Amino acid sequence: MKKFYLNYFLFFNLFWLSLNLNAFAAKPETFLVFPKLCENKISGYSINCRPDWGQEHQASGDQFTIVAEDGQILNLTISKSDEPGLTYEALTPALLKKSFGYENAFKIGKVKLGRYRAIYVEASSTQAFNTVLWDYFVIHNNRLYRISFSAKQKSALKNNGVLVKSVLNSFKLLD
């Protein structure tokens, strides 16, 4: 009889453990697939994009206007600094705030964009009224790249997080 209870006890515990392990299993990340490669050989980057995104080449960088699935408009700007010699250590909160016009309260952190180290900033802009920014800064070959998502409402960026992650996941430097 003890053997029966021991087997029942072991079976029940193994079953319970397997249910709990499945609850904590890593869920695969969801990414969108974009059919077009948008690249700028002068600035030296590429991203995957959609043909219906409006792309404007400007002296300060490329600007994309994205109408998301939920109808909200996001702006994506990718620019490359002409100043050589920047380091990650030089990208202090004070320098970023002054250089890119962030409000006083902003979030800053370190992230990975594929194989690149990046500084992430979530802020409101002092230069464009009621605009929320998600900025990613990458230094490559002594040049600063800024990948900036902006919207009039914070919810537009949060609700389209999969779209933002998909663009960031496809970001590549060409040199």
Contact map, one row per residue, 1 for C-alpha under 8 A:
1111100000000000000000000000000000000000000000000000000000000000000000000000000000000000000000000000000000000000000000000000000000000000000000000000000000000000000000000000000
1111110000000000000000000000000000000000000000000000000000000000000000000000000000000000000000000000000000000000000000000000000000000000000000000000000000000000000000000000000
1111111000000000000000000000000000000000000000000000000000000000000000000000000000000000000000000000000000000000000000000000000000000000000000000000000000000000000000000000000
1111111100000000000000000000000000000000000000000000000000000000000000000000000000000000000000000000000000000000000000000000000000000000000000000000000000000000000000000000000
1111111110000000000000000000000000000000000000000000000000000000000000000000000000000000000000000000000000000000000000000000000000000000000000000000000000000000000000000000000
0111111111000000000000000000000000000000000000000000000000000000000000000000000000000000000000000000000000000000000000000000000000000000000000000000000000000000000000000000000
0011111111100000000000000000000000000000000000000000000000000000000000000000000000000000000000000000000000000000000000000000000000000000000000000000000000000000000000000000000
0001111111110000000000000000000000000000000000000000000000000000000000000000000000000000000000000000000000000000000000000000000000000000000000000000000000000000000000000000000
0000111111111000000000000000000000000000000000000000000000000000000000000000000000000000000000000000000000000000000000000000000000000000000000000000000000000000000000000000000
0000011111111100000000000000000000000000000000000000000000000000000000000000000000000000000000000000000000000000000000000000000000000000000000000000000000000000000000000000000
0000001111111110000000000000000000000000000000000000000000000000000000000000000000000000000000000000000000000000000000000000000000000000000000000000000000000000000000000000000
0000000111111111000000000000000000000000000000000000000000000000000000000000000000000000000000000000000000000000000000000000000000000000000000000000000000000000000000000000000
0000000011111111100000000000000000000000000000000000000000000000000000000000000000000000000000000000000000000000000000000000000000000000000000000000000000000000000000000000000
0000000001111111110000000000000000000000000000000000000000000000000000000000000000000000000000000000000000000000000000000000000000000000000000000000000000000000000000000000000
0000000000111111111000000000000000000000000000000000000000000000000000000000000000000000000000000000000000000000000000000000000000000000000000000000000000000000000000000000000
0000000000011111111100000000000000000000000000000000000000000000000000000000000000000000000000000000000000000000000000000000000000000000000000000000000000000000000000000000000
0000000000001111111110000000000000000000000000000000000000000000000000000000000000000000000000000000000000000000000000000000000000000000000000000000000000000000000000000000000
0000000000000111111111000000000000000000000000000000000000000000000000000000000000000000000000000000000000000000000000000000000000000000000000000000000000000000000000000000000
0000000000000011111111100000000000000000000000000000000000000000000000000000000000000000000000000000000000000000000000000000000000000000000000000000000000000000000000000000000
0000000000000001111111110000000000000000000000000000000000000000000000000000000000000000000000000000000000000000000000000000000000000000000000000000000000000000000000000000000
0000000000000000111111111000000000000000000000000000000000000000000000000000000000000000000000000000000000000000000000000000000000000000000000000000000000000000000000000000000
0000000000000000011111111000000000000000000000000000000000000000000000000000000000000000000000000000000000000000000000000000000000000000000000000000000000000000000000000000000
0000000000000000001111111000000000000000000000000000000000000000000000000000000000000000000000000000000000000000000000000000000000000000000000000000000000000000000000000000000
0000000000000000000111111100000000000000000000000000000000000000000000000000000000000000000000000000000000000000000000000000000000000000000000000000000000000000000000000000000
0000000000000000000011111110000000000000000000000000000000000000000000000000000000000000000000000000000000000000000000000000000000000000000000000000000000000000000000000000000
0000000000000000000000011111000000000000000000000000000000000000000000000000000000000000000000000000000000000000000000000000000000000000000000000000000000000000000000000000000
0000000000000000000000001111100000000000000000000000000000000000000000000000000000000000000000000000000000000000000000000000000000000000000000000000000000000000000000000000000
0000000000000000000000000111110000000000000000000000000000000000000000000000000000000000000000000000000000000000000000000000000000000000000000000000000000000000000000000000000
0000000000000000000000000011111000000000000000000000000000000000000000000000000000000000000000000000000000000000000000000000000000000000000000000000000000000000000000000000000
0000000000000000000000000001111100000000000000000000000000000000000000000000000000000000000000000000000000000000000000000000000000000000000000000000000000000000010000000000000
0000000000000000000000000000111110000000000000000000000000000000000000000000000000000000000000000000000000000000000000000000000000000000000000000000000000000000011011000000000
0000000000000000000000000000011111000000000000000000000000000000000000000000000000000000000000000000000000000000000000000000000000000000000000000000000000000000011001000000000
0000000000000000000000000000001111100000000000010000000000000000000000000000000000000000000000000000000000000000000000000000000000000000000000000000000000000000000001000000000
0000000000000000000000000000000111111000000000011100000000000000000000000000000000000000000000000000000000000000000000000000000000000000000000000000000000000000000000000000000
0000000000000000000000000000000011111000000000011110000000000000000000000000000000000000000000000000000000000000000000000000000000000000000000000000000000000000000000000000000
0000000000000000000000000000000001111100000000011110000000000000000000000000000000000000000000000000000000000000000000000000000000000000000000000000000000000000000000000000000
0000000000000000000000000000000001111110000001111000000000000000000000000000000000000000000000000000000000000000000000000000000000000000000000000000000000000000000000000000000
0000000000000000000000000000000000011111000001111000000000000000000000000000000000000000000000000000000000000000000000000000000000000000000000000000000000000000000000000000000
0000000000000000000000000000000000001111100111100000000000000000000000000000000000000000000000000000000000000000000000000000000000000000000000000000000000000000000000000000000
0000000000000000000000000000000000000111111111000000000000000000000000000000000000000000000000000000000000000000000000000000000000000000000000000000000000000000000000000000000
0000000000000000000000000000000000000011111110000000000000000000000000000000000000000000000000000000000000000000000000000000000000000000000000000000000000000000000000000000010
0000000000000000000000000000000000000001111100000000000000000000000000000000000000000000000000000000000000000000000000000000000000000000000000000000000000000000000000000000000
0000000000000000000000000000000000000001111110000000000000001000000000000000001100000000000000000000000000000000000000000000000000000000000000000000000000000000000000000000000
0000000000000000000000000000000000000011111111000000000000000000000000000000000000000000000000000000000000000000000000000000000000000000000000000000000000000000000000000000111
0000000000000000000000000000000000000011101111100000000000000000000000000000000000000000000000000000000000000000000000000000000000000000000000000000000000000000000000000011110
0000000000000000000000000000000000001111000111110000000000000000000000000000000000000000000000000000000000000000000000000000000000000000000000000000000000000000000000000111110
0000000000000000000000000000000000001110000011111000000000000000000000000000000000000000000000000000000000000000000000000000000000000000000000000000000000000000000000110111000
0000000000000000000000000000000011111100000001111100000000000000000000000000000000000000000000000000000000000000000000000000000000000000000000000000000000000000000000100110000
0000000000000000000000000000000001111100000000111110100000000000000000000000000000000000000000000000000000000000000000000000000000000000000000000000000000000000000000100000000
0000000000000000000000000000000001110000000000011111100000000000000000000000000000000000000000000000000000000000000000000000000000000000000000000000000000000000000000000000000
0000000000000000000000000000000000110000000000001111110000000000000000000000000000000000000000000000000000000000000000000000000000000000000000000000000000000000000000000000000
0000000000000000000000000000000000000000000000000111110000000000000000000000000000000000000000000000000000000000000000000000000000000000000000000000000000000000000000000000000
0000000000000000000000000000000000000000000000001111111000000001111000000000000000000000000000000000000000000000000000000000000000000000000000000000000000000000000000000000000
0000000000000000000000000000000000000000000000000011111100000011110000000000000000000000000000000000000000000000000000000000000000000000000000000000000000000000000000000000000
0000000000000000000000000000000000000000000000000000111110000111100000000000000000000000000000000000000000000000000000000000000000000000000000000000000000000000000000000000000
0000000000000000000000000000000000000000000000000000011111000111000000000000000000000000000000000000000000000000000000000000000000000000000000000000000000000000000000000000000
0000000000000000000000000000000000000000000000000000001111101110000000000000000000000000000000000000000000000000000000000000000000000000000000000000000000000000000000000000000
0000000000000000000000000000000000000000000000000000000111111110000000000000000000000000000000000000000000000000000000000000000000000000000000000000000000000000000000000000000
0000000000000000000000000000000000000000000000000000000011111000000000000000000000000000000000000000000000000000000000000000000000000000000000000000000000000000000000000000000
0000000000000000000000000000000000000000000000000000000001111100000000000000001100000000000000000000000000000000000000000000000000000000000000000000000000000000000000000000000
0000000000000000000000000000000000000000001000000000000011111110000000000000111100000000000000000000000000000000000000000000000000000000000000000000000000000000000000000000000
0000000000000000000000000000000000000000000000000000001111011111000000000000111000000000000000000000000000000000000000000000000000000000000000000000000000000000000000000000000
0000000000000000000000000000000000000000000000000000011111001111100000000011110000000000000000000000000000000000000000000000000000000000000000000000000000000000000000000000000
0000000000000000000000000000000000000000000000000000111100000111110000000011100000000000000000000000000000000000000000000000000000000000000000000000000000000000000000000000000
0000000000000000000000000000000000000000000000000000111000000011111000001111000000000000000000000000000000000000000000000000000000000000000000000000000000000000000000000000000
0000000000000000000000000000000000000000000000000000110000000001111100001111000000000000000000000000000000000000000000000000000000000000000000000000000000000000000000000000000
0000000000000000000000000000000000000000000000000000100000000000111111111100000000000000000000000000000000000000000000000000000000000000000000000000000000000000000000000000000
0000000000000000000000000000000000000000000000000000000000000000011111111100000000000000000000000000000000000000000000000000000000000000000000000000000000000001000000000000000
0000000000000000000000000000000000000000000000000000000000000000001111110000000000000000000000000000000000000000000000000000000000000000000000000000000000000000000000000000000
0000000000000000000000000000000000000000000000000000000000000000001111110000000000000000000000000000000000000000000000000000000000000000000000000000000000000000000000000000000
0000000000000000000000000000000000000000000000000000000000000000001111111000000000000000000000000000000000000000000000000000000000000000000000000000000000000000000000000000000
0000000000000000000000000000000000000000000000000000000000000000001111111100000000000000000000000000000000000000000000000000000000000000000000000000000000010000000000000000000
0000000000000000000000000000000000000000000000000000000000000000111100111110000000000000000000000000000000000000000000000000000000000000000000000000001000010000000000000000000
0000000000000000000000000000000000000000000000000000000000000000111100011111000000000000000000000000000000000000000000000000000000000000000000000000111000011000000000000000000
0000000000000000000000000000000000000000000000000000000000000011110000001111100000000000000000000000000000000000000000000000000000000000000000000001111000000000000000000000000
0000000000000000000000000000000000000000000000000000000000000011110000000111110000000000000000000000000000000000000000000000000000000000000000000011110000000000000000000000000
0000000000000000000000000000000000000000000000000000000000001111000000000011111000000000000000000000000000000000000000000000000000000000000000000111100000000000000000000000000
0000000000000000000000000000000000000000000000000000000000001110000000000001111100000000000000000000000000000000000000000000000000000000000000001111000000000000000000000000000
0000000000000000000000000000000000000000001000000000000000011100000000000000111110000000000000000000000000000000000000000000000000000000000000001110000000000000000000000000000
0000000000000000000000000000000000000000001000000000000000011000000000000000011111000000000000000000000000000000000000000000000000000000000000111100000000000000000000000000000
0000000000000000000000000000000000000000000000000000000000000000000000000000001111110000000000000000000000000000000000000000000000000000000000111000000000000000000000000000000
0000000000000000000000000000000000000000000000000000000000000000000000000000000111110000000000000000000000000000000000000000000000000000000000110000000000000000000000000000000
0000000000000000000000000000000000000000000000000000000000000000000000000000000011111100000000000000000000000000000000000000000000000000000000110000000000000000000000000000000
0000000000000000000000000000000000000000000000000000000000000000000000000000000011111100000000000000000000000000000000000000000000000000000001110000000000000000000000000000000
0000000000000000000000000000000000000000000000000000000000000000000000000000000000111110000000000000000000000000000000000000000000000000000001100000000000000000000000000000000
0000000000000000000000000000000000000000000000000000000000000000000000000000000000111111011000000000000000000000000000000000000000000000001001110000000000000000000000000000000
0000000000000000000000000000000000000000000000000000000000000000000000000000000000001111111000000000000000000000000000000000000000000000001001000000000000000000000000000000000
0000000000000000000000000000000000000000000000000000000000000000000000000000000000000111111000000000000000000000000000100000000000000000001000000000000000000000000000000000000
0000000000000000000000000000000000000000000000000000000000000000000000000000000000000011111100000000000000000000000000000000000000000000000000000000000000000000000000000000000
0000000000000000000000000000000000000000000000000000000000000000000000000000000000000111111100100000000000000000000000000000000000000000000000000000000000000000000000000000000
0000000000000000000000000000000000000000000000000000000000000000000000000000000000000111111110110000000000000000000000000000000000000000000000000000000000000000000000000000000
0000000000000000000000000000000000000000000000000000000000000000000000000000000000000000111111110000000000000000000000000000000000000000000000000000000000000000000000000000000
0000000000000000000000000000000000000000000000000000000000000000000000000000000000000000001111111000000000010000000000000000000000000000000000000000000000000000000000000000000
0000000000000000000000000000000000000000000000000000000000000000000000000000000000000000000111111100000000000000000000000000000000000000000000000000000000000000000000000000000
0000000000000000000000000000000000000000000000000000000000000000000000000000000000000000011111111110000000000000000000000000000000000000000000000000000000000000000000000000000
0000000000000000000000000000000000000000000000000000000000000000000000000000000000000000001111111111110000000000000000000000000000000000000000000000000000000000000000000000000
0000000000000000000000000000000000000000000000000000000000000000000000000000000000000000000011111111111100000000000000000000000000000000000000000000000000000000000000000000000
0000000000000000000000000000000000000000000000000000000000000000000000000000000000000000000001111111110000000000000000000000000000000000000000000000000000000000000000000000000
0000000000000000000000000000000000000000000000000000000000000000000000000000000000000000000000111111100000000000000000000000000000000000000000000000000000000000000000000000000
0000000000000000000000000000000000000000000000000000000000000000000000000000000000000000000000011111110000000000000000000000000000000000000000000000000000000000000000000000000
0000000000000000000000000000000000000000000000000000000000000000000000000000000000000000000000011111111000000000000000000000111000000000000000000000000000000000000000000000000
0000000000000000000000000000000000000000000000000000000000000000000000000000000000000000000000011101111111000000000000000011110000000000000000000000000000000000000000000000000
0000000000000000000000000000000000000000000000000000000000000000000000000000000000000000000000001000111111000000000000000011110000000000000000000000000000000000000000000000000
0000000000000000000000000000000000000000000000000000000000000000000000000000000000000000000000001000011111000000000000000000000000000000000000000000000000000000000000000000000
0000000000000000000000000000000000000000000000000000000000000000000000000000000000000000000000000000011111100000000000000010000000000000000000000000000000000000000000000000000
0000000000000000000000000000000000000000000000000000000000000000000000000000000000000000000000000000011111110000000000001111000000000000000000000000000000000000000000000000000
0000000000000000000000000000000000000000000000000000000000000000000000000000000000000000000000000000000011111000000000011110000000000000000000000000000000000000000000000000000
0000000000000000000000000000000000000000000000000000000000000000000000000000000000000000000010000000000001111100000000111100000000000000000000000000000000000000000000000000000
0000000000000000000000000000000000000000000000000000000000000000000000000000000000000000000000000000000000111110000000111000000000000000000000000000000000000000000000000000000
0000000000000000000000000000000000000000000000000000000000000000000000000000000000000000000000000000000000011111000011110000000000000000000000000000000000000000000000000000000
0000000000000000000000000000000000000000000000000000000000000000000000000000000000000000000000000000000000001111100011110000000000000000000000000000000000000000000000000000000
0000000000000000000000000000000000000000000000000000000000000000000000000000000000000000000000000000000000000111111111000000000000000000000000000000000000000000000000000000000
0000000000000000000000000000000000000000000000000000000000000000000000000000000000000000000000000000000000000011111111000000000000000000000000000000000000000000000000011010000
0000000000000000000000000000000000000000000000000000000000000000000000000000000000000000000000000000000000000001111100000000000000000000000000000000000000000000000000001110000
0000000000000000000000000000000000000000000000000000000000000000000000000000000000000000000000000000000000000001111110000000000000000000000000000000000000000000000000000000000
0000000000000000000000000000000000000000000000000000000000000000000000000000000000000000000000000000000000000001111111000000000000000000010000000000000000000000000000000000000
0000000000000000000000000000000000000000000000000000000000000000000000000000000000000000000000000000000000000111101111100000000000000000011000000000000000000000000000000000000
0000000000000000000000000000000000000000000000000000000000000000000000000000000000000000000000000000000000000111100111110000000000000001111000000000000000000000000000000000000
0000000000000000000000000000000000000000000000000000000000000000000000000000000000000001000000000000000000011110000011111000000000000001110000000000000000000000000000000000000
0000000000000000000000000000000000000000000000000000000000000000000000000000000000000000000000000000000000111110000001111100000000000111100000000000000000000000000000000000000
0000000000000000000000000000000000000000000000000000000000000000000000000000000000000000000000000000000001111000000000111110000000001111000000000000000000000000000000000000000
0000000000000000000000000000000000000000000000000000000000000000000000000000000000000000000000000000000001110000000000011111000000011110000000000000000000000000000000000000000
0000000000000000000000000000000000000000000000000000000000000000000000000000000000000000000000000000011011100000000000001111100000011100000000000000000000000000000000000000000
0000000000000000000000000000000000000000000000000000000000000000000000000000000000000000000000000000011001000000000000000111110001111000000000000000000000000000000000000000000
0000000000000000000000000000000000000000000000000000000000000000000000000000000000000000000000000000111000000000000000000011111111111000000000000000000000000000000000000000000
0000000000000000000000000000000000000000000000000000000000000000000000000000000000000000000000000000111000000000000000000001111110000000000000000000000000000000000000000000000
0000000000000000000000000000000000000000000000000000000000000000000000000000000000000000000000000000100000000000000000000000111110000000000000000000000000000000000000000000000
0000000000000000000000000000000000000000000000000000000000000000000000000000000000000000000000000000000000000000000000000000111111100000000000000000000000000000000000000000000
0000000000000000000000000000000000000000000000000000000000000000000000000000000000000000000000000000000000000000000000000000111111100000000000000000000000000000000000000000000
0000000000000000000000000000000000000000000000000000000000000000000000000000000000000000000000000000000000000000000000000001100111110000000000000000000110000000000000000000000
0000000000000000000000000000000000000000000000000000000000000000000000000000000000000000000000000000000000000000000000000001100111111000000000000000011110000000000000000000000
0000000000000000000000000000000000000000000000000000000000000000000000000000000000000000000000000000000000000000000000000111100001111100000000000000011111000000000000000000000
0000000000000000000000000000000000000000000000000000000000000000000000000000000000000000000000000000000000000000000000001111100000111110000000000001111000000000000000000000000
0000000000000000000000000000000000000000000000000000000000000000000000000000000000000000000000000000000000000000000000011110000000011111000000000001110000000000000000000000000
0000000000000000000000000000000000000000000000000000000000000000000000000000000000000000000000000000000000000000000000011100000000001111100000000111100000000000000000000000000
0000000000000000000000000000000000000000000000000000000000000000000000000000000000000000000000000000000000000000000001111000000000000111110000000111000000000000000000000000000
0000000000000000000000000000000000000000000000000000000000000000000000000000000000000000000000000000000000000000000001110000000000000011111000011110000000000000000000000000000
0000000000000000000000000000000000000000000000000000000000000000000000000000000000000000000000000000000000000000000111100000000000000001111100011100000000000000000000000000000
0000000000000000000000000000000000000000000000000000000000000000000000000000000000000111000000000000000000000000000011000000000000000000111111111000000000000000000000000000000
0000000000000000000000000000000000000000000000000000000000000000000000000000000000000000000000000000000000000000000000000000000000000000011111111000000000000000000000000000000
0000000000000000000000000000000000000000000000000000000000000000000000000000000000000000000000000000000000000000000000000000000000000000001111100000000000000000000000000000000
0000000000000000000000000000000000000000000000000000000000000000000000000000000000011110000000000000000000000000000000000000000000000000001111110000000000000000000000000000000
0000000000000000000000000000000000000000000000000000000000000000000000000000000111111100000000000000000000000000000000000000000000000000001111111000000000000000000000000000000
0000000000000000000000000000000000000000000000000000000000000000000000000000000111110100000000000000000000000000000000000000000000000000111101111100000000000000000000000000000
0000000000000000000000000000000000000000000000000000000000000000000000000000011110000000000000000000000000000000000000000000000000000000111100111110000000000000000000000000000
0000000000000000000000000000000000000000000000000000000000000000000000000000111100000000000000000000000000000000000000000000000000000011110000011111000000000000000000000000000
0000000000000000000000000000000000000000000000000000000000000000000000000001111000000000000000000000000000000000000000000000000000000011100000001111100000000000000000000000000
0000000000000000000000000000000000000000000000000000000000000000000000000011110000000000000000000000000000000000000000000000000000001111000000000111110000000000000000000000000
0000000000000000000000000000000000000000000000000000000000000000000000000111100000000000000000000000000000000000000000000000000000001110000000000011111000001000000100000000000
0000000000000000000000000000000000000000000000000000000000000000000000000111000000000000000000000000000000000000000000000000000000111100000000000001111100001000000000000000000
0000000000000000000000000000000000000000000000000000000000000000000000001110000000000000000000000000000000000000000000000000000000111000000000000000111111011000000000000000000
0000000000000000000000000000000000000000000000000000000000000000000000000000000000000000000000000000000000000000000000000000000001110000000000000000011111010000000000000000000
0000000000000000000000000000000000000000000000000000000000000000000000000000000000000000000000000000000000000000000000000000000001110000000000000000001111111000000000000000000
0000000000000000000000000000000000000000000000000000000000000000000000000000000000000000000000000000000000000000000000000000000000010000000000000000001111111100000000000000000
0000000000000000000000000000000000000000000000000000000000000000000000000000000000000000000000000000000000000000000000000000000000000000000000000000000011111110000000000000000
0000000000000000000000000000000000000000000000000000000000000000000000011100000000000000000000000000000000000000000000000000000000000000000000000000001111111111000000000000000
0000000000000000000000000000000000000000000000000000000000000000000000000100000000000000000000000000000000000000000000000000000000000000000000000000111011111111100100000000000
0000000000000000000000000000000000000000000000000000000000000000000000000000000000000000000000000000000000000000000000000000000000000000000000000000000001111111100000000000000
0000000000000000000000000000000000000000000000000000000000000000000000000000000000000000000000000000000000000000000000000000000000000000000000000000000000111111100000000000000
0000000000000000000000000000000000000000000000000000000000000000000100000000000000000000000000000000000000000000000000000000000000000000000000000000000000011111111100000000000
0000000000000000000000000000000000000000000000000000000000000000000000000000000000000000000000000000000000000000000000000000000000000000000000000000000000001111111110000000000
0000000000000000000000000000011100000000000000000000000000000000000000000000000000000000000000000000000000000000000000000000000000000000000000000000000000000001111111000000000
0000000000000000000000000000001100000000000000000000000000000000000000000000000000000000000000000000000000000000000000000000000000000000000000000000000000000001111111100000000
0000000000000000000000000000000000000000000000000000000000000000000000000000000000000000000000000000000000000000000000000000000000000000000000000000100000001001111111110000000
0000000000000000000000000000001000000000000000000000000000000000000000000000000000000000000000000000000000000000000000000000000000000000000000000000000000000000111111111000000
0000000000000000000000000000001110000000000000000000000000000000000000000000000000000000000000000000000000000000000000000000000000000000000000000000000000000000011111111100000
0000000000000000000000000000000000000000000000111000000000000000000000000000000000000000000000000000000000000000000000000000000000000000000000000000000000000000001111111110000
0000000000000000000000000000000000000000000000100000000000000000000000000000000000000000000000000000000000000000100000000000000000000000000000000000000000000000000111111110000
0000000000000000000000000000000000000000000000000000000000000000000000000000000000000000000000000000000000000000110000000000000000000000000000000000000000000000000011111110000
0000000000000000000000000000000000000000000001110000000000000000000000000000000000000000000000000000000000000000010000000000000000000000000000000000000000000000000001111111000
0000000000000000000000000000000000000000000011110000000000000000000000000000000000000000000000000000000000000000110000000000000000000000000000000000000000000000000000111111100
0000000000000000000000000000000000000000000011100000000000000000000000000000000000000000000000000000000000000000000000000000000000000000000000000000000000000000000000000111110
0000000000000000000000000000000000000000000111000000000000000000000000000000000000000000000000000000000000000000000000000000000000000000000000000000000000000000000000000011111
0000000000000000000000000000000000000000100111000000000000000000000000000000000000000000000000000000000000000000000000000000000000000000000000000000000000000000000000000001111
0000000000000000000000000000000000000000000100000000000000000000000000000000000000000000000000000000000000000000000000000000000000000000000000000000000000000000000000000000111
